[in-house]
């Protein structure tokens, strides 16, 4: 039996409880102290370089002369203030979700009835990937689209990436991120929206779709998880492609065999030893640049010359963002949180996704998902298209084409 003293105290507590306050959304601007930029330049110019590679190709990694050219520009002519101005030219905000301060870009279209679009970047990317695609998405009439194609665009920085807070404890996996993004869209007043992503963004979009979050109308992926489970062991072992596969399936099988056999060590390191990897990346700006530039070379549709797809300024904007926000370890930990095969349909449980799915295949992606695999992986596939330009960083490399694909992909869901 509860005492009268306890009852009185309980009543007082209930009466004193404050009214529920809506979560605060705060405007955000970027402005790093000049002292941090000066220190970065000092470190860059003081680099101790390794020996030149002993081969005439990129089989040992980023070639010395190639990286030195980028770093020379970084240390002498690159201007971070221009990158800050680009970021500050779009509306940026922060809000606290599930114990973390989350940074995001939010641009509303001037066209009525615009479809809310959530876009999630990946690694080694950031919100910089989306900057050139925002206007084609929110202002389609200026870029070959119609008023009916307009989007409101929301681009969060992943936890531990860029301006979003670095998690201080484990548990920030793709599922938790997807639930946080759903909370964010609700705070912004959107009861219905679509989600898009490449790289980790594809994984997050898959998870959101798998949970059939209320109001999520559909997703679009530019790195879908389509690989049949029975092929994963053979791909990992470097076995020849089975004879029963079609030409497109054999090509995808071989691309993945090369990727996992020769180019996926970065993921293995970050999945198993992110802390160890991070010490060097957090202390050496050129070490960080090499780690990221290696992927710009491999994953752009550039024939191994990243500068054909992205300018030096674009790549250095992203690298410098990671350096200034000290995101090397915190971004790598996402691999540790989700040590999974992000290309495998069974691993991502894509066949359990019931909401509409759209896929665009870009020619410079890590692998070109065959339509046959994609149809089996995503039972409710409403759109599939193969384009002839762009790579892994689709929105960054081909912003207008990327925007056109999203218009087409989501048109039936408006």
Secondary structure, DSSP 8 states (H G I E B T S, - for coil): ---HHHHHHHHHHHHH--------EEE------HHHHHHHHHHHHT-------SSSSSTTSS-HHHHHHHHHHHHHT--HHHHHHHHHTS-EEEEEETTEEEEEEEE--SSTT-EEEEEE--TT--GGGGHHHHHHHH-GGGTT--GGG-EEEEEE--TTSTTS---SSS---HHHHHHHHHHHHHHTT-SSEEEEESTHHHHHHHHHHHTT-TTEEEEEESS---B-HHHHHHHHHT----TTS-HHHHHHHHHHHHIIIII-HHHHHHHH-HHHHHHHHHH-HHHHHHHHHHHHHHHSSSTT-GGGTS-HHHHHHHHHHHHHTT-HHHHHHHHHHT-S-TTBHHHHTGGG--SEEEEEE-TBSSS---HHHHHHH-TTEEEEEE-SS-BSSHHHH-HHHHHHHHHHHHGGG-
